[in-house]
């Protein structure tokens, strides 16, 4: 629920069991099914979801945990030819658990993503042109958030990050460093600044998402006191395959 609120899709349909999300193809998270209740009849729900995404000319993608409760749906998706991809760790830490968060003065923190912030983040993580970037801006500003930016010695934006504030907790998103500024501590400065801002606003804990393959980012977050508390992955239907029974 927190992750869904922190990265809100532009279009949503809540069936009562699954949440269907779409945002013109901008990010998997905002264009995937969140199967909130995996106990429903999978094939009937799949048909409904497939039609909804077909109308939007988007692939059918699921964002799912790999837990015993999800086993039945995973089995159905395996049979229907859905691939497994982008395994992602959910990492969490409590507020004020001993991390030193001083020394964040050079970091600029604002309540909106200005052009410099957006340009750097999009250059690292973005896919598409001007229309897709505006869709991304809509997602980024869909909940109360803070945006951090740190500059290099020449005043050029070096790294950025976002803190989504949802239900008294903080989600760290959009951590991006310019390729020319990497391995110089800028990401750590951004992370510490966001944690400090969240702590000052009495957020109880923090979470973030990082791909399992990104060992450098995982090390950064572990050093900041984050620990793995869960995992999810994406299941995507292979092109030009009809669902059984459709």
MARRONU-789717 format. One line per field, with one value per residue: residue in one letter; residue number from 1; x, y, z negated of N, C-alpha, C in turn. Coordinates in steps of 0.001 Angstrom, whole numbers. Layout:
res = (A; ...)
n = (NUM; ...)
neast = (X; ...)
nnorth = (Y; ...)
nup = (Z; ...)
caeast = (X; ...)
canorth = (Y; ...)
caup = (Z; ...)
ceast = (X; ...)
cnorth = (Y; ...)
cup = (Z; ...)
***
This chain:
res = (X; X; X; X; X; X; X; X; X; X; X; X; X; X; X; X; X; X; X; X; X; X; X; X; X; X; X; X; X; X; X; X; X; X; X; X; X; X; X; X; X; X; X; X; X; X; X; X; X; X; X; X; X; X; X; X; X; X; X; X; X; X; X; X; X; X; X; X; X; X; X; X; X; X; X; X; X; X; X; X; X; X; X; X; X; X; X; X; X; X; X; X; X; X; X; X; X; X; X; X; X; X; X; X; X; X; X; X; X; X; X; X; X; X; X; X; X; X; X; X; X; X; X; X; X; X; X; X; X; X; X; X; X; X; X; X; X; X; X; X; X; X; X; X; X; X; X; X; X; X; X; X; X; X; X; X; X; X; X; X; X; X; X; X; X; X; X; X; X; X; X; X; X; X; X; X; X; X; X; X; X; X; X; X; X; X; X; X; X; X; X; X; X; X; X; X; X; X; X; X; X; X; X; X; X; X; X; X; X; X; X; X; X; X; X; X; X; X; X; X; X; X; X; X; X; X; X; X; X; X; X; X; X; X; X; X; X; X; X; X; X; X; X; X; X; X)
n = (1; 2; 3; 4; 5; 6; 7; 8; 9; 10; 11; 12; 13; 14; 15; 16; 17; 18; 19; 20; 21; 22; 23; 24; 25; 26; 27; 28; 29; 30; 31; 32; 33; 34; 35; 36; 37; 38; 39; 40; 41; 42; 43; 44; 45; 46; 47; 48; 49; 50; 51; 52; 53; 54; 55; 56; 57; 58; 59; 60; 61; 62; 63; 64; 65; 66; 67; 68; 69; 70; 71; 72; 73; 74; 75; 76; 77; 78; 79; 80; 81; 82; 83; 84; 85; 86; 87; 88; 89; 90; 91; 92; 93; 94; 95; 96; 97; 98; 99; 100; 101; 102; 103; 104; 105; 106; 107; 108; 109; 110; 111; 112; 113; 114; 115; 116; 117; 118; 119; 120; 121; 122; 123; 124; 125; 126; 127; 128; 129; 130; 131; 132; 133; 134; 135; 136; 137; 138; 139; 140; 141; 142; 143; 144; 145; 146; 147; 148; 149; 150; 151; 152; 153; 154; 155; 156; 157; 158; 159; 160; 161; 162; 163; 164; 165; 166; 167; 168; 169; 170; 171; 172; 173; 174; 175; 176; 177; 178; 179; 180; 181; 182; 183; 184; 185; 186; 187; 188; 189; 190; 191; 192; 193; 194; 195; 196; 197; 198; 199; 200; 201; 202; 203; 204; 205; 206; 207; 208; 209; 210; 211; 212; 213; 214; 215; 216; 217; 218; 219; 220; 221; 222; 223; 224; 225; 226; 227; 228; 229; 230; 231; 232; 233; 234; 235; 236; 237; 238; 239; 240; 241; 242; 243; 244; 245; 246)
neast = (821; 1938; 4000; 2530; 1098; 3183; 4213; 2283; 111; -1030; -3488; -5964; -7564; -9466; -10352; -11315; -10086; -7718; -5414; -5301; -2960; -1865; 264; 901; 2993; 5245; 7594; 7741; 6482; 4354; 2759; 1543; -30; -1191; -1661; -3533; -5128; -4523; -6088; -8222; -10090; -7807; -7780; -10166; -9846; -7521; -8390; -9979; -8053; -6286; -7842; -8210; -5620; -5043; -6756; -5422; -3139; -920; 1515; 718; 1555; 2684; 3260; 4729; 5072; 7156; 5907; 4437; 1662; 1298; 1713; -161; -1098; 1349; 1848; -185; 546; 3020; 2162; 840; 2844; 4243; 7045; 9724; 11204; 13457; 14040; 13533; 14648; 13117; 13956; 14387; 14451; 14446; 13528; 16132; 18061; 20715; 22328; 24648; 23665; 24565; 26174; 24949; 24663; 25387; 23404; 20544; 17192; 13877; 10302; 9323; 10009; 12341; 13516; 16262; 16615; 14831; 15894; 18424; 17706; 16083; 17918; 19436; 17685; 15455; 13222; 12392; 10744; 9794; 7042; 6838; 8463; 6952; 4806; 6137; 6745; 4192; 3701; 5727; 4961; 2664; 2170; 2770; 5998; 9602; 12459; 15778; 18914; 22310; 25257; 28280; 31738; 31873; 29388; 27573; 24711; 24978; 23898; 20711; 17653; 14573; 12106; 9315; 6469; 4389; 1651; 2955; 5432; 8548; 9524; 12324; 13202; 14165; 16966; 19730; 22773; 24915; 26826; 29490; 30010; 30145; 31058; 32043; 30838; 28445; 25876; 25565; 25448; 23027; 21211; 21541; 20672; 17947; 17052; 17525; 15730; 13317; 13356; 13241; 10654; 9280; 8881; 8258; 9611; 11670; 11734; 13010; 13566; 15461; 17146; 17976; 20307; 21918; 24573; 26268; 24546; 23066; 25002; 25528; 23058; 22885; 24983; 23845; 22080; 19882; 17948; 17164; 13766; 11911; 10938; 10198; 9049; 8719; 6240; 5820; 3806; 4526; 4857; 2078; 633; -2193; -4367; -5154; -8351; -9456)
nnorth = (-1198; 1266; 1610; 1738; 4106; 5922; 6011; 6887; 5809; 7282; 6541; 4418; 1380; -62; -3157; -4177; -6462; -6655; -4091; -2157; -461; 2337; 4378; 5510; 3861; 4665; 3717; 488; 28; 1854; 925; -1561; -4512; -4641; -7250; -7269; -8984; -12262; -14469; -14682; -15978; -16752; -16841; -15617; -13020; -12373; -12213; -9919; -8003; -8200; -7211; -4556; -3479; -3940; -2179; 140; -156; -1372; -3604; -6556; -6623; -7791; -6811; -8455; -10206; -12977; -15181; -17721; -17171; -16107; -18156; -19649; -17830; -17263; -19768; -19963; -17815; -18735; -20885; -19477; -18276; -16045; -14037; -13831; -11099; -8389; -8576; -7225; -5660; -4863; -2561; -1476; 834; 2099; 5334; 7416; 5427; 5409; 6246; 8620; 11773; 14269; 17158; 17901; 20277; 21216; 20201; 20796; 21105; 20782; 21304; 20461; 19069; 20756; 22101; 21490; 19366; 17458; 17121; 15916; 13512; 12283; 11958; 9888; 7780; 7931; 7090; 7768; 10642; 14128; 14017; 11665; 12377; 14372; 12867; 11355; 13399; 13930; 11547; 11694; 13888; 13086; 12511; 13831; 15052; 15373; 16829; 16313; 17784; 17830; 19641; 19620; 20718; 22685; 23711; 22284; 20166; 17146; 14879; 13448; 12925; 11591; 11963; 10373; 10993; 9177; 8295; 8726; 7606; 7291; 7081; 6356; 7422; 7598; 7938; 9157; 9592; 11673; 10332; 11323; 12114; 10078; 7842; 9661; 10348; 11761; 10624; 9554; 11907; 13000; 10992; 11063; 13659; 13505; 11604; 13052; 15192; 13801; 12715; 15050; 15723; 13938; 11340; 7880; 5623; 4444; 3422; 1776; 899; -1370; -2812; -6267; -6866; -4647; -4137; -2123; -16; -1348; -1774; 876; 1537; -340; 488; 2760; 1868; 421; -2544; -5635; -6348; -7593; -8827; -8323; -9003; -8608; -9813; -10468; -10666; -12574; -11299; -11353; -13590; -15326; -15365; -18351; -19644; -17229)
nup = (0; -825; 1064; 3392; 3024; 2914; 5437; 7510; 10064; 13160; 14210; 12834; 11879; 9517; 8723; 6475; 5706; 7226; 8241; 11009; 12929; 14820; 16842; 19353; 20094; 18689; 16557; 15027; 12578; 12381; 14355; 14023; 12655; 9392; 7483; 5061; 3565; 3707; 3679; 5348; 8214; 10581; 13521; 14384; 13352; 14709; 17374; 17281; 16535; 18712; 20827; 20011; 20091; 22764; 24047; 23552; 24927; 23753; 22319; 20406; 17152; 14008; 10644; 8138; 5028; 4022; 2478; 299; 312; 2799; 4529; 6052; 8027; 9265; 10370; 12288; 13943; 14833; 16410; 18375; 19730; 18727; 18147; 15715; 14100; 13197; 10301; 7121; 4152; 1054; -1280; -4645; -7413; -10758; -12055; -13156; -13950; -14668; -12551; -11419; -10549; -9999; -8484; -6033; -4737; -2051; -444; 1464; 677; 1692; 2147; 4543; 7812; 9519; 12717; 13022; 11211; 12292; 14847; 14395; 13038; 15003; 17065; 16144; 15355; 16994; 19726; 22934; 24471; 24354; 23706; 22188; 20069; 18856; 17992; 16099; 14294; 13320; 11924; 9972; 8444; 7284; 4643; 1332; 1174; 879; 2470; 3179; 4039; 4925; 5644; 7668; 7280; 9169; 9304; 10760; 11098; 9341; 8046; 7188; 5294; 3933; 1414; 528; -1340; -3208; -5088; -7579; -7176; -5312; -1945; -34; 3091; 6597; 6552; 8035; 9746; 11577; 14259; 14458; 11897; 10102; 7371; 5568; 3269; 3402; 3606; 1058; -435; 477; -359; -3169; -3669; -2955; -4827; -7148; -6810; -6815; -9396; -10878; -10380; -11845; -10842; -11107; -10144; -7392; -3965; -1025; 2432; 4316; 7036; 7136; 8432; 8253; 6730; 5733; 4970; 3040; 1089; 305; -882; -2930; -4542; -5442; -7281; -6394; -5993; -4403; -3937; -2429; 853; 4329; 7684; 11255; 13470; 16769; 19636; 22494; 25839; 28163; 27281; 26411; 23593; 21830; 22274; 22993)
caeast = (0; 2804; 4700; 1543; 785; 4377; 4493; 913; -116; -1929; -4805; -6107; -8847; -9448; -11420; -11638; -9120; -6482; -5341; -4725; -2329; -1312; 816; 1471; 4205; 6368; 8018; 6970; 5688; 3126; 2049; 1477; -1103; -880; -2668; -3654; -5685; -4145; -6969; -9321; -9952; -6821; -8057; -11220; -9236; -6559; -9111; -10369; -6844; -5747; -8652; -7957; -4324; -5126; -7402; -4425; -1997; 178; 1667; 173; 2674; 2324; 4252; 4336; 6006; 7315; 5596; 3463; 326; 1250; 2133; -1175; -1059; 2608; 1685; -1004; 1338; 3996; 1464; 441; 4029; 4736; 8442; 10113; 12248; 13671; 13864; 13792; 14638; 12515; 14832; 13765; 15149; 13666; 14045; 17069; 18633; 22145; 23054; 25055; 23038; 25035; 26976; 24147; 24427; 25454; 22285; 19370; 15960; 12703; 9059; 8926; 11138; 12567; 14027; 17581; 16408; 14185; 16793; 19433; 17090; 15619; 19081; 19953; 16670; 14315; 13088; 11404; 10920; 9189; 5738; 7072; 9020; 5859; 4072; 6949; 6564; 2884; 3874; 6595; 4261; 1363; 2007; 3633; 7376; 10719; 13392; 17117; 19895; 23630; 26073; 29719; 32497; 31646; 28000; 26757; 23998; 25726; 23063; 19377; 16860; 13212; 11514; 7853; 5983; 3098; 1152; 3940; 6664; 9227; 10059; 13421; 13054; 14832; 18369; 20442; 24009; 25478; 27959; 30773; 30136; 30004; 32136; 32578; 30079; 27271; 24661; 25475; 25006; 21595; 20485; 21565; 19822; 16546; 16768; 17466; 14473; 12231; 13423; 12767; 9198; 8761; 8555; 8589; 10597; 11950; 11931; 13457; 13547; 16701; 17214; 18876; 21576; 22665; 25320; 26824; 23483; 22723; 26027; 25272; 21891; 23215; 25815; 22945; 21210; 18741; 18023; 16146; 12552; 11038; 11333; 9160; 9523; 7702; 5862; 5325; 3326; 5244; 4017; 1271; 132; -3523; -4580; -5976; -9753; -9936)
canorth = (0; 2433; 1754; 2142; 5517; 6738; 6067; 6713; 5783; 8323; 5909; 3271; 711; -941; -4137; -4692; -7525; -6234; -2696; -2034; 857; 2693; 5731; 5665; 3068; 5261; 2854; -733; 104; 2603; 296; -2970; -4960; -4980; -8230; -7059; -10229; -13333; -15620; -14677; -16879; -16049; -16705; -14615; -11714; -12150; -11774; -8527; -7184; -8198; -6304; -3175; -3042; -3956; -924; 1216; -566; -1623; -5016; -6978; -6826; -7904; -6565; -9495; -10850; -14410; -15750; -18823; -16666; -15773; -19327; -20051; -16902; -17501; -20997; -19628; -16966; -19613; -21633; -18554; -17772; -14778; -14079; -13266; -10113; -7234; -8853; -5988; -5760; -3828; -2359; -571; 1192; 2982; 6692; 7646; 4180; 5500; 6802; 10010; 12475; 15644; 17502; 17880; 21658; 21498; 19605; 21648; 20328; 21567; 20533; 20151; 18776; 21814; 21634; 20868; 18064; 16544; 16838; 14946; 12201; 11706; 11574; 8634; 6724; 8149; 6420; 8449; 12048; 15168; 13580; 10684; 13065; 15047; 11829; 11060; 14498; 13712; 10475; 12169; 14875; 12526; 12484; 14785; 14593; 16312; 16550; 16752; 17934; 18278; 20089; 19404; 21919; 23681; 24141; 21468; 19119; 15893; 13761; 13821; 11894; 12001; 11363; 10349; 10921; 8482; 7698; 8810; 6923; 7914; 6211; 6936; 7116; 8435; 8189; 9153; 10364; 11888; 9419; 11984; 12474; 8885; 7426; 10844; 10563; 12624; 9874; 9472; 13214; 13114; 10068; 11579; 14848; 13084; 10983; 14123; 15920; 12942; 12634; 16341; 15736; 12883; 10094; 6778; 4753; 4704; 2255; 2057; -230; -1447; -4069; -7230; -6890; -3404; -4376; -871; 690; -2122; -1505; 2225; 1546; -1113; 1350; 3765; 1242; -268; -3997; -6239; -6789; -8262; -8790; -8516; -9096; -8330; -10896; -9835; -11600; -12539; -10717; -12133; -14830; -15152; -16056; -19548; -19424; -15926)
caup = (0; -887; 2339; 4381; 2792; 3119; 6880; 7997; 11506; 13662; 14355; 11943; 11695; 8360; 8889; 5157; 5442; 7878; 8652; 12346; 12966; 16127; 16947; 20698; 20227; 17963; 15450; 14825; 11356; 12634; 15470; 13668; 11769; 7999; 7055; 3612; 3040; 4635; 3466; 6316; 9349; 11405; 14952; 14573; 13113; 15791; 18573; 17069; 16575; 20070; 21638; 19561; 20626; 24222; 24441; 23400; 25743; 22828; 21984; 19116; 16230; 12603; 9610; 7195; 4111; 4272; 1166; 394; 633; 4229; 5294; 7028; 9148; 9984; 11146; 13455; 14832; 15474; 17456; 19428; 20416; 18201; 17738; 14424; 14356; 12306; 8876; 6388; 2699; 213; -2422; -5607; -8647; -11613; -12161; -14249; -14463; -14886; -11413; -11520; -9436; -9983; -7325; -4817; -4320; -621; 281; 1610; 537; 2062; 2117; 5910; 8690; 10498; 14004; 12848; 10569; 13221; 15966; 13984; 12808; 16266; 17869; 15610; 15262; 17875; 21020; 23752; 24785; 23519; 23200; 21136; 18908; 18170; 17270; 14919; 13342; 12689; 10947; 8891; 7619; 6926; 3194; 647; 1320; 860; 3555; 2787; 5110; 4494; 6776; 7549; 6956; 10217; 9256; 11668; 10370; 9322; 7608; 6720; 4654; 3562; 226; 537; -2722; -3141; -6327; -8650; -6817; -4187; -910; 731; 4511; 7607; 6265; 9316; 9771; 12898; 14483; 14220; 10485; 9279; 6469; 4889; 2040; 3564; 3291; -393; -916; 767; -1222; -4539; -3738; -2945; -6120; -8139; -6617; -7269; -10848; -11396; -10205; -12728; -10164; -12009; -9522; -5990; -3120; 336; 3350; 5084; 7765; 6509; 9160; 8042; 5497; 5217; 4266; 1851; 81; -192; -1762; -4121; -5377; -6020; -8272; -5794; -5936; -3534; -4624; -1480; 2262; 5328; 9057; 12269; 14376; 18000; 20647; 23753; 26901; 29112; 26713; 25829; 22320; 21899; 21934; 23429)
ceast = (865; 3485; 3754; 1224; 1968; 4736; 3163; 805; -1101; -3356; -4843; -7508; -8709; -10631; -11953; -10700; -7736; -6571; -4604; -4219; -1720; -835; 1576; 2793; 5405; 6571; 7111; 6016; 4351; 2305; 1939; 288; -531; -1969; -2800; -4204; -5399; -5043; -8115; -9066; -9026; -7225; -9143; -10654; -8233; -7249; -9497; -9158; -6287; -6515; -8372; -6647; -4312; -5749; -6432; -3139; -743; 301; 1074; 1343; 2127; 3519; 3870; 5453; 6085; 7161; 4617; 2064; 177; 1509; 1121; -1157; 225; 2491; 878; -204; 2440; 3351; 1079; 1636; 4513; 6181; 8611; 11277; 12330; 13375; 14348; 13695; 13881; 13385; 14237; 14726; 14243; 14287; 14980; 17657; 20161; 22932; 23399; 24510; 23406; 25797; 26223; 23912; 24489; 24246; 21095; 18129; 14771; 11468; 8513; 10143; 11332; 13241; 15386; 17457; 15873; 15117; 17846; 18826; 16696; 16792; 19665; 18931; 15532; 14377; 12011; 11716; 10186; 7858; 5905; 7626; 7928; 4976; 4811; 6798; 5227; 2968; 4637; 5864; 2896; 1141; 2984; 5063; 8360; 11739; 14742; 18035; 21198; 24455; 27546; 30426; 32319; 30208; 27076; 26026; 24708; 24860; 21737; 18726; 15522; 12781; 10007; 7368; 4549; 2776; 2225; 5231; 7276; 9792; 11138; 13307; 13994; 16261; 19157; 21646; 24500; 26685; 29317; 31029; 30084; 31267; 32804; 31731; 28812; 25969; 24469; 24976; 23510; 20788; 20430; 20666; 18345; 16157; 16658; 16159; 13296; 12187; 12897; 11254; 8534; 8271; 9060; 9647; 10707; 12054; 12456; 13435; 14826; 16746; 18257; 20245; 22457; 23422; 25871; 25772; 23092; 23728; 25836; 24140; 22137; 24062; 24977; 21927; 19995; 19000; 16902; 14973; 11574; 11590; 10082; 9820; 8384; 7493; 5241; 4957; 4134; 4323; 3268; 889; -1200; -3612; -5450; -7396; -10296; -10594)
cnorth = (1262; 2681; 2217; 3624; 6422; 6896; 5895; 6768; 6880; 7787; 4637; 2670; -278; -1887; -4629; -5798; -7161; -4746; -2647; -606; 1103; 4134; 5866; 4931; 3601; 4517; 1623; -600; 783; 2020; -1212; -3238; -5205; -5954; -8233; -8299; -11326; -14556; -15678; -15708; -16229; -15835; -15669; -13211; -11365; -11642; -10302; -7599; -7090; -7243; -4851; -2659; -3036; -2669; 255; 930; -723; -3124; -5309; -7378; -6902; -7524; -7459; -9871; -12328; -15133; -16905; -18348; -16379; -16983; -19708; -19149; -17055; -18734; -20733; -18785; -17759; -20351; -20749; -17894; -16419; -14950; -13524; -12317; -9099; -7546; -7655; -6228; -4584; -3735; -1291; -258; 2108; 4365; 6790; 6384; 4211; 6063; 8254; 10767; 13946; 15917; 17507; 19282; 21879; 21006; 20560; 20769; 21231; 20673; 20246; 19883; 19886; 21243; 20959; 19482; 17051; 16162; 15789; 13569; 11535; 11252; 10240; 7511; 6833; 7359; 7149; 9916; 12962; 14714; 12594; 11359; 13812; 14052; 11456; 12146; 14340; 12623; 10985; 13092; 14379; 12337; 13485; 14267; 15737; 15861; 17153; 16784; 18430; 18595; 19727; 20729; 23033; 24174; 23371; 20399; 17773; 14690; 14290; 12642; 12468; 11266; 11495; 10141; 10397; 7875; 7648; 8070; 7609; 6894; 6934; 6469; 7990; 8810; 8051; 10066; 10488; 10969; 10040; 12298; 11267; 8590; 8615; 11231; 11383; 11892; 9751; 10786; 13399; 12235; 10591; 12805; 14468; 12420; 12042; 14895; 15088; 12822; 13918; 16460; 14577; 11654; 8927; 5853; 5092; 3382; 2723; 762; -212; -2798; -4979; -7224; -5678; -3481; -3087; -97; -44; -1868; -115; 2223; 747; -286; 2432; 3149; 536; -1775; -4527; -6739; -7491; -8151; -8864; -8621; -8761; -9577; -10253; -10889; -11460; -12007; -11780; -13503; -14574; -15908; -17269; -19228; -18099; -16024)
cup = (0; 453; 3429; 4251; 3096; 4589; 7617; 9512; 11904; 13772; 13503; 12070; 10559; 8481; 7539; 4734; 5984; 8185; 9988; 12498; 14342; 16119; 18261; 20850; 19473; 16642; 15318; 13649; 11593; 13769; 15241; 12757; 10379; 7539; 5540; 2924; 4058; 4503; 4467; 7411; 10377; 12859; 15221; 14384; 14197; 17049; 18459; 17166; 17985; 20968; 21289; 20125; 22153; 24730; 24373; 24168; 24894; 22590; 20615; 18221; 14810; 11737; 8440; 6240; 4482; 2940; 1329; 779; 2127; 5115; 6380; 8246; 9944; 10874; 12414; 14444; 15532; 16645; 18633; 20119; 19966; 17739; 16332; 14662; 13229; 10844; 8069; 4886; 2095; -1034; -3334; -6744; -9453; -11621; -13351; -14818; -14533; -13724; -11674; -10316; -9432; -8691; -6018; -4256; -2816; 173; 274; 1556; 818; 2048; 3510; 6767; 9727; 11746; 13872; 12233; 11585; 14370; 15593; 13772; 14116; 17126; 17416; 15724; 16275; 19164; 21809; 23916; 23832; 22925; 22050; 19872; 18139; 17424; 15996; 13867; 12595; 11626; 9729; 7924; 7158; 5442; 2586; 630; 1154; 1895; 3207; 3999; 4511; 5734; 6557; 7302; 7979; 10251; 10164; 10856; 10486; 8955; 7082; 6012; 4236; 2308; 321; -890; -2727; -4503; -7411; -8397; -5600; -3226; -116; 2179; 5339; 7232; 7572; 9235; 11195; 13098; 14178; 12756; 9557; 8471; 5782; 3665; 2179; 3224; 1783; -980; -703; -178; -2651; -4690; -3776; -4271; -7217; -8038; -7114; -8783; -11478; -11304; -10951; -11976; -11008; -11442; -8042; -5236; -1764; 1131; 4169; 5780; 7136; 7162; 8890; 6709; 4895; 4429; 2987; 731; -533; -1213; -3036; -5087; -6055; -6975; -7713; -5752; -5050; -4361; -3691; -69; 3132; 6692; 9990; 13121; 15608; 19019; 21923; 24852; 27693; 28578; 26041; 24516; 22533; 21476; 22390; 24789)
***
